[in-house]
């Protein structure tokens, strides 16, 4: 890792340790918005995180996936409640892949004043081609009808990018968050630190962004999968650290439990999972920046492995913590819930393993 990326890690760790301690995460879990607008503004104004991967000509910093992966890893480590994944990664990538028509919103996303999201899942998976929402021309424009599920931060997004079917296949449309005919319903979720919404569209006016959007949506999904894998890595690494720290101070039979062979073996297994996840994320981020044609396979590998690794590490952490690990007061359950929900987000590990097998010809 370059010195610049190491410094970025350190700066973000300090920032999120100050802005996202456990007490603040728990407070935001109970709010309607699910994030702190003041911290969101600081992320943009002080650190420039929202525009990190947006090209300079559109108001961003022009960096790549390596830098975004660092941000996501540190956010996952601190369980940051933020629409960063939905707006600065998912929506921004879809807009960048949409050509000139999609770039009008990029300056606002880069400076944090515009919060966007991408709505394509309709409850049966995350295949961009499986779109039942329809678009029809009306009065010189377009209107949309249908329902979208599992929309990241859809309840507060100012701009919603919606996939809808036209004669040529799936297309991408932009909808204002307060557009007439749009009903946004916050969904109950296992992970209370991340918001998902259902969107019902009944004659919603929309602006056509990209008529043949299949490739752009695949690119957005792959990029988001790598970013989510980096977040999973951060959470798994923090769970490992918390568990090792606990094993050093928790005593049984007159000695720290970390001195027992069984605990040593379990911690060693957790370490191997975390370091392997780190390699998968680093590889996928490098591929995204340097060999984008290989991104689908690298993204599938990273998302599948990191999903299972995070879930297994979080489960082991709770077991080693014993009774305290099951309590509401301890943070272990927050990471466990994030790990479980992240497994399913953008498709479960089995889906990505099947896709990887198809891509490499197995």
Kinemage of the C-alpha trace (Angstrom):
@kinemage 1
@onewidth
@group {chain A} dominant
@subgroup {mainchain}
@vectorlist {calphas} color= white
{ca unk a 1} P 0.000 0.000 0.000
{ca unk a 2} L 1.345 3.422 -0.942
{ca unk a 3} L 2.211 6.017 1.695
{ca unk a 4} L -0.703 8.141 0.484
{ca unk a 5} L -3.194 5.332 1.076
{ca unk a 6} L -1.697 4.607 4.481
{ca unk a 7} L -2.130 8.245 5.440
{ca unk a 8} L -5.686 8.180 4.169
{ca unk a 9} L -6.352 5.166 6.399
{ca unk a 10} L -4.961 6.980 9.434
{ca unk a 11} L -6.826 10.226 8.776
{ca unk a 12} L -10.138 8.472 8.221
{ca unk a 13} L -9.684 6.271 11.288
{ca unk a 14} L -9.210 9.357 13.436
{ca unk a 15} L -12.160 11.115 11.828
{ca unk a 16} L -14.600 8.227 12.171
{ca unk a 17} L -13.427 7.391 15.688
{ca unk a 18} L -14.456 10.931 16.619
{ca unk a 19} L -17.663 11.141 14.549
{ca unk a 20} L -18.938 7.557 14.775
{ca unk a 21} L -18.357 6.133 18.265
{ca unk a 22} L -20.675 3.400 19.466
{ca unk a 23} L -22.974 5.831 21.279
{ca unk a 24} L -23.447 7.905 18.129
{ca unk a 25} L -24.128 4.827 15.981
{ca unk a 26} L -26.827 3.761 18.421
{ca unk a 27} L -28.338 7.241 18.438
{ca unk a 28} L -28.523 7.392 14.645
{ca unk a 29} L -30.130 3.948 14.551
{ca unk a 30} L -33.168 5.503 16.230
{ca unk a 31} L -33.488 8.540 13.951
{ca unk a 32} L -35.736 8.783 10.902
{ca unk a 33} L -32.913 9.864 8.564
{ca unk a 34} L -30.429 7.237 9.728
{ca unk a 35} L -27.401 9.512 9.338
{ca unk a 36} L -26.044 12.846 10.599
{ca unk a 37} L -26.295 15.639 7.963
{ca unk a 38} L -23.613 17.658 9.781
{ca unk a 39} L -21.099 14.810 9.549
{ca unk a 40} L -22.109 14.246 5.920
{ca unk a 41} L -21.277 17.899 5.218
{ca unk a 42} L -17.934 17.545 7.004
{ca unk a 43} L -17.101 14.452 4.966
{ca unk a 44} L -17.578 16.543 1.826
{ca unk a 45} L -16.200 19.890 2.955
{ca unk a 46} L -13.224 18.817 5.058
{ca unk a 47} L -12.222 15.496 3.481
{ca unk a 48} L -13.772 15.565 0.019
{ca unk a 49} L -14.896 11.955 0.352
{ca unk a 50} L -18.095 12.203 -1.698
{ca unk a 51} L -16.177 13.345 -4.776
{ca unk a 52} L -13.173 11.095 -4.346
{ca unk a 53} L -13.827 9.011 -7.489
{ca unk a 54} L -15.672 11.695 -9.467
{ca unk a 55} L -13.551 13.138 -12.316
{ca unk a 56} L -12.079 16.586 -11.747
{ca unk a 57} L -14.066 18.112 -14.619
{ca unk a 58} L -17.232 17.268 -12.670
{ca unk a 59} L -16.076 18.708 -9.368
{ca unk a 60} L -14.409 15.630 -7.894
{ca unk a 61} L -10.865 14.597 -7.039
{ca unk a 62} L -10.419 12.098 -9.870
{ca unk a 63} L -9.137 9.185 -7.801
{ca unk a 64} L -10.099 5.548 -8.242
{ca unk a 65} L -11.393 2.436 -6.549
{ca unk a 66} L -8.317 1.975 -4.365
{ca unk a 67} L -9.111 5.194 -2.534
{ca unk a 68} L -12.832 4.419 -2.326
{ca unk a 69} L -11.993 0.995 -0.882
{ca unk a 70} L -9.994 2.667 1.890
{ca unk a 71} L -12.960 4.904 2.715
{ca unk a 72} L -15.370 1.975 2.755
{ca unk a 73} L -13.063 -0.157 4.883
{ca unk a 74} L -12.757 2.524 7.536
{ca unk a 75} L -16.493 3.190 7.442
{ca unk a 76} L -17.161 -0.502 7.927
{ca unk a 77} L -14.733 -0.603 10.817
{ca unk a 78} L -16.622 2.190 12.603
{ca unk a 79} L -20.136 1.119 11.484
{ca unk a 80} L -20.632 4.594 10.038
{ca unk a 81} L -24.282 5.410 9.337
{ca unk a 82} L -24.113 7.253 6.029
{ca unk a 83} L -25.550 7.286 2.475
{ca unk a 84} L -22.011 7.134 1.054
{ca unk a 85} L -22.411 3.714 -0.571
{ca unk a 86} L -25.723 4.590 -2.199
{ca unk a 87} L -24.825 8.071 -3.428
{ca unk a 88} L -21.058 8.364 -3.915
{ca unk a 89} L -20.514 4.800 -5.160
{ca unk a 90} L -23.672 3.242 -6.568
{ca unk a 91} L -25.413 6.262 -8.096
{ca unk a 92} L -22.203 8.067 -9.100
{ca unk a 93} L -20.887 4.998 -10.940
{ca unk a 94} L -24.161 4.544 -12.813
{ca unk a 95} L -24.129 8.205 -13.855
{ca unk a 96} L -20.491 8.072 -14.964
{ca unk a 97} L -21.262 5.020 -17.088
{ca unk a 98} L -24.262 6.779 -18.655
{ca unk a 99} L -22.310 9.307 -20.726
{ca unk a 100} L -23.049 13.013 -20.972
{ca unk a 101} L -26.740 12.676 -20.110
{ca unk a 102} L -25.950 11.311 -16.680
{ca unk a 103} L -23.291 13.743 -15.594
{ca unk a 104} L -25.437 16.747 -14.736
{ca unk a 105} L -25.844 15.448 -11.169
{ca unk a 106} L -22.182 14.619 -10.555
{ca unk a 107} L -21.058 18.041 -9.211
{ca unk a 108} L -23.812 17.938 -6.591
{ca unk a 109} L -22.889 14.393 -5.598
{ca unk a 110} L -19.214 15.376 -5.400
{ca unk a 111} L -19.802 18.293 -3.014
{ca unk a 112} L -22.365 16.421 -0.944
{ca unk a 113} L -25.328 18.657 -1.707
{ca unk a 114} L -27.030 15.980 -3.811
{ca unk a 115} L -27.785 12.583 -2.307
{ca unk a 116} L -28.697 10.058 -4.952
{ca unk a 117} L -29.415 6.353 -5.055
{ca unk a 118} L -30.081 3.617 -7.580
{ca unk a 119} L -33.300 1.577 -7.551
{ca unk a 120} L -33.348 -1.611 -9.605
{ca unk a 121} L -34.191 -4.627 -7.408
{ca unk a 122} L -37.856 -5.605 -7.477
{ca unk a 123} L -37.748 -8.222 -4.756
{ca unk a 124} L -36.547 -11.195 -6.801
{ca unk a 125} L -32.836 -10.462 -6.866
{ca unk a 126} L -30.317 -7.967 -8.215
{ca unk a 127} L -30.247 -8.838 -11.899
{ca unk a 128} L -30.424 -5.549 -13.841
{ca unk a 129} L -32.083 -7.382 -16.717
{ca unk a 130} L -35.020 -8.602 -14.609
{ca unk a 131} L -36.984 -5.349 -14.680
{ca unk a 132} L -40.768 -5.260 -14.523
{ca unk a 133} L -41.164 -1.527 -13.877
{ca unk a 134} L -42.392 0.093 -17.072
{ca unk a 135} L -41.768 3.447 -18.725
{ca unk a 136} L -44.135 5.099 -21.179
{ca unk a 137} L -44.003 8.348 -23.069
{ca unk a 138} L -46.525 10.957 -22.010
{ca unk a 139} L -46.811 14.624 -22.921
{ca unk a 140} L -43.341 14.831 -24.400
{ca unk a 141} L -41.762 13.150 -21.387
{ca unk a 142} L -41.722 9.832 -19.563
{ca unk a 143} L -43.699 8.390 -16.667
{ca unk a 144} L -42.893 5.274 -14.653
{ca unk a 145} L -45.079 2.597 -13.086
{ca unk a 146} L -43.922 -0.198 -10.821
{ca unk a 147} L -42.349 -1.069 -7.479
{ca unk a 148} L -38.731 -1.154 -6.361
{ca unk a 149} L -37.448 -2.949 -3.274
{ca unk a 150} L -34.327 -2.709 -1.112
{ca unk a 151} L -33.431 0.797 -2.282
{ca unk a 152} L -30.424 1.981 -0.289
{ca unk a 153} L -31.269 5.227 1.533
{ca unk a 154} L -34.261 5.591 -0.762
{ca unk a 155} L -36.329 7.313 1.926
{ca unk a 156} L -34.120 10.436 1.937
{ca unk a 157} L -32.420 10.529 -1.490
{ca unk a 158} L -32.991 13.714 -3.450
{ca unk a 159} L -32.452 11.968 -6.789
{ca unk a 160} L -33.468 8.390 -7.519
{ca unk a 161} L -32.076 6.589 -10.558
{ca unk a 162} L -34.707 4.042 -11.549
{ca unk a 163} L -34.407 1.119 -13.939
{ca unk a 164} L -37.499 0.656 -16.109
{ca unk a 165} L -38.279 -1.345 -19.208
{ca unk a 166} L -38.777 0.196 -22.639
{ca unk a 167} L -38.947 -1.505 -26.028
{ca unk a 168} L -35.160 -1.871 -26.275
{ca unk a 169} L -34.760 -3.366 -22.777
{ca unk a 170} L -33.820 -1.877 -19.383
{ca unk a 171} L -33.312 1.886 -19.383
{ca unk a 172} L -32.175 4.292 -16.683
{ca unk a 173} L -34.325 7.207 -15.569
{ca unk a 174} L -33.872 10.002 -13.026
{ca unk a 175} L -36.705 10.801 -10.629
{ca unk a 176} L -36.907 13.599 -8.076
{ca unk a 177} L -37.230 12.337 -4.540
{ca unk a 178} L -40.406 14.361 -4.022
{ca unk a 179} L -41.934 13.635 -7.452
{ca unk a 180} L -45.730 13.241 -7.602
{ca unk a 181} L -46.873 9.628 -7.634
{ca unk a 182} L -43.750 8.396 -5.819
{ca unk a 183} L -44.357 6.704 -2.456
{ca unk a 184} L -41.328 5.864 -0.342
{ca unk a 185} L -41.694 3.423 2.537
{ca unk a 186} L -38.912 2.687 5.017
{ca unk a 187} L -38.485 -1.073 5.430
{ca unk a 188} L -37.805 -2.859 8.732
{ca unk a 189} L -34.305 -4.333 8.564
{ca unk a 190} L -32.110 -6.636 10.601
{ca unk a 191} L -29.248 -4.145 10.369
{ca unk a 192} L -30.543 -0.943 11.941
{ca unk a 193} L -27.435 0.983 10.886
{ca unk a 194} L -28.369 0.809 7.186
{ca unk a 195} L -31.637 2.055 5.689
{ca unk a 196} L -33.556 0.315 2.908
{ca unk a 197} L -36.784 1.532 1.341
{ca unk a 198} L -39.529 0.356 -0.993
{ca unk a 199} L -40.599 2.689 -3.764
{ca unk a 200} L -44.021 2.553 -5.402
{ca unk a 201} L -44.225 4.443 -8.690
{ca unk a 202} L -47.635 5.403 -10.039
{ca unk a 203} L -47.308 7.599 -13.117
{ca unk a 204} L -44.136 9.228 -11.779
{ca unk a 205} L -42.585 11.813 -14.138
{ca unk a 206} L -39.025 10.909 -15.036
{ca unk a 207} L -36.111 12.043 -17.156
{ca unk a 208} L -34.484 9.522 -19.482
{ca unk a 209} L -30.779 9.179 -18.677
{ca unk a 210} L -29.731 6.140 -20.702
{ca unk a 211} L -31.978 4.119 -23.058
{ca unk a 212} L -29.768 1.008 -23.205
{ca unk a 213} L -28.585 0.788 -19.628
{ca unk a 214} L -27.635 -2.877 -19.222
{ca unk a 215} L -23.862 -2.363 -19.371
{ca unk a 216} L -23.956 0.747 -17.148
{ca unk a 217} L -25.991 -1.072 -14.524
{ca unk a 218} L -23.650 -4.053 -14.536
{ca unk a 219} L -20.715 -1.699 -14.062
{ca unk a 220} L -22.466 0.030 -11.154
{ca unk a 221} L -23.309 -3.295 -9.522
{ca unk a 222} L -19.738 -4.597 -9.836
{ca unk a 223} L -18.276 -1.379 -8.434
{ca unk a 224} L -20.738 -1.361 -5.544
{ca unk a 225} L -19.921 -5.019 -4.822
{ca unk a 226} L -16.215 -4.186 -4.487
{ca unk a 227} L -17.009 -1.219 -2.237
{ca unk a 228} L -19.255 -3.368 -0.064
{ca unk a 229} L -16.537 -6.039 0.149
{ca unk a 230} L -14.149 -3.369 1.440
{ca unk a 231} L -16.709 -2.350 4.054
{ca unk a 232} L -17.068 -6.009 5.067
{ca unk a 233} L -13.297 -6.236 5.407
{ca unk a 234} L -13.263 -3.249 7.766
{ca unk a 235} L -15.964 -4.738 9.962
{ca unk a 236} L -14.277 -8.152 10.060
{ca unk a 237} L -10.928 -6.636 10.972
{ca unk a 238} L -12.485 -4.673 13.825
{ca unk a 239} L -14.241 -7.815 15.095
{ca unk a 240} L -10.915 -9.663 15.084
{ca unk a 241} L -9.216 -6.863 17.029
{ca unk a 242} L -12.021 -6.678 19.595
{ca unk a 243} L -11.912 -10.437 20.093
{ca unk a 244} L -8.135 -10.622 20.550
{ca unk a 245} L -8.258 -7.725 23.009
{ca unk a 246} L -11.000 -9.472 24.975
{ca unk a 247} L -9.145 -12.803 24.979
{ca unk a 248} L -6.172 -11.093 26.612
{ca unk a 249} L -8.142 -9.705 29.567
{ca unk a 250} L -10.945 -12.237 30.138
{ca unk a 251} L -9.725 -14.770 32.699
{ca unk a 252} L -10.862 -18.311 33.386
{ca unk a 253} L -9.214 -20.835 35.715
{ca unk a 254} L -6.660 -18.213 36.731
{ca unk a 255} L -5.377 -17.319 33.256
{ca unk a 256} L -6.463 -15.241 30.233
{ca unk a 257} L -8.683 -17.255 27.884
{ca unk a 258} L -6.349 -16.292 25.049
{ca unk a 259} L -3.817 -18.666 26.560
{ca unk a 260} L -5.983 -21.694 25.825
{ca unk a 261} L -5.157 -23.597 22.651
{ca unk a 262} L -8.771 -23.709 21.442
{ca unk a 263} L -9.118 -19.923 21.608
{ca unk a 264} L -5.743 -19.453 19.923
{ca unk a 265} L -6.823 -21.662 17.033
{ca unk a 266} L -10.126 -19.842 16.586
{ca unk a 267} L -8.433 -16.437 16.605
{ca unk a 268} L -5.858 -17.706 14.101
{ca unk a 269} L -8.652 -18.888 11.813
{ca unk a 270} L -10.300 -15.469 12.077
{ca unk a 271} L -6.971 -13.823 11.187
{ca unk a 272} L -6.612 -15.966 8.048
{ca unk a 273} L -10.143 -15.035 6.947
{ca unk a 274} L -9.473 -11.318 7.442
{ca unk a 275} L -6.135 -11.321 5.628
{ca unk a 276} L -7.570 -13.326 2.734
{ca unk a 277} L -10.453 -10.857 2.501
{ca unk a 278} L -7.895 -8.041 2.430
{ca unk a 279} L -6.178 -9.673 -0.559
{ca unk a 280} L -9.488 -10.120 -2.377
{ca unk a 281} L -10.425 -6.453 -1.881
{ca unk a 282} L -6.980 -5.172 -2.889
{ca unk a 283} L -7.079 -7.272 -6.058
{ca unk a 284} L -10.597 -6.163 -7.003
{ca unk a 285} L -9.802 -2.483 -6.384
{ca unk a 286} L -6.660 -2.695 -8.515
{ca unk a 287} L -8.573 -4.428 -11.307
{ca unk a 288} L -11.287 -1.742 -11.214
{ca unk a 289} L -8.643 0.952 -11.718
{ca unk a 290} L -6.312 -0.748 -14.180
{ca unk a 291} L -8.130 -3.604 -15.973
{ca unk a 292} L -11.856 -2.754 -15.919
{ca unk a 293} L -12.634 -5.492 -18.433
{ca unk a 294} L -11.752 -8.025 -15.692
{ca unk a 295} L -13.863 -6.325 -13.032
{ca unk a 296} L -16.912 -8.666 -13.194
{ca unk a 297} L -14.865 -11.691 -12.107
{ca unk a 298} L -12.853 -9.782 -9.502
{ca unk a 299} L -15.985 -8.198 -8.034
{ca unk a 300} L -17.781 -11.542 -7.829
{ca unk a 301} L -14.797 -13.110 -6.084
{ca unk a 302} L -14.433 -10.266 -3.570
{ca unk a 303} L -18.131 -10.028 -2.741
{ca unk a 304} L -18.566 -13.791 -2.307
{ca unk a 305} L -15.476 -14.283 -0.155
{ca unk a 306} L -15.775 -11.172 1.995
{ca unk a 307} L -19.466 -11.825 2.676
{ca unk a 308} L -18.763 -15.251 4.110
{ca unk a 309} L -15.572 -14.153 5.881
{ca unk a 310} L -17.258 -11.249 7.690
{ca unk a 311} L -20.207 -13.382 8.765
{ca unk a 312} L -17.958 -16.156 10.057
{ca unk a 313} L -15.614 -13.761 11.887
{ca unk a 314} L -18.536 -11.926 13.493
{ca unk a 315} L -20.074 -15.214 14.618
{ca unk a 316} L -16.797 -16.448 16.110
{ca unk a 317} L -16.332 -13.123 17.871
{ca unk a 318} L -19.661 -13.483 19.637
{ca unk a 319} L -18.838 -17.050 20.656
{ca unk a 320} L -15.447 -16.111 22.107
{ca unk a 321} L -16.942 -13.141 23.960
{ca unk a 322} L -19.355 -15.569 25.602
{ca unk a 323} L -22.401 -14.255 27.417
{ca unk a 324} L -21.452 -10.579 27.105
{ca unk a 325} L -21.310 -10.957 23.318
{ca unk a 326} L -25.050 -11.640 23.163
{ca unk a 327} L -26.112 -8.549 25.090
{ca unk a 328} L -27.567 -5.364 23.636
{ca unk a 329} L -24.958 -3.278 25.469
{ca unk a 330} L -22.036 -4.903 23.644
{ca unk a 331} L -21.290 -3.846 20.057
{ca unk a 332} L -20.701 -7.379 18.758
{ca unk a 333} L -24.336 -7.824 17.740
{ca unk a 334} L -24.235 -4.621 15.666
{ca unk a 335} L -21.379 -5.990 13.575
{ca unk a 336} L -23.033 -9.410 13.350
{ca unk a 337} L -26.237 -7.856 11.990
{ca unk a 338} L -24.279 -5.752 9.506
{ca unk a 339} L -22.401 -8.875 8.411
{ca unk a 340} L -25.578 -10.871 7.878
{ca unk a 341} L -27.445 -8.149 5.987
{ca unk a 342} L -24.410 -7.338 3.833
{ca unk a 343} L -24.283 -10.970 2.737
{ca unk a 344} L -27.577 -10.472 0.897
{ca unk a 345} L -27.060 -6.920 -0.344
{ca unk a 346} L -26.315 -6.885 -4.106
{ca unk a 347} L -26.873 -10.628 -4.165
{ca unk a 348} L -25.889 -13.469 -1.804
{ca unk a 349} L -22.484 -15.198 -2.018
{ca unk a 350} L -23.960 -18.142 -3.954
{ca unk a 351} L -25.084 -15.803 -6.757
{ca unk a 352} L -21.621 -14.296 -7.080
{ca unk a 353} L -19.923 -17.703 -6.991
{ca unk a 354} L -22.191 -18.890 -9.818
{ca unk a 355} L -21.395 -15.754 -11.786
{ca unk a 356} L -17.667 -16.208 -11.202
{ca unk a 357} L -17.882 -19.810 -12.380
{ca unk a 358} L -19.641 -18.720 -15.554
{ca unk a 359} L -17.128 -15.956 -16.223
{ca unk a 360} L -14.096 -18.241 -15.906
{ca unk a 361} L -15.768 -21.047 -17.847
{ca unk a 362} L -16.275 -23.615 -15.114
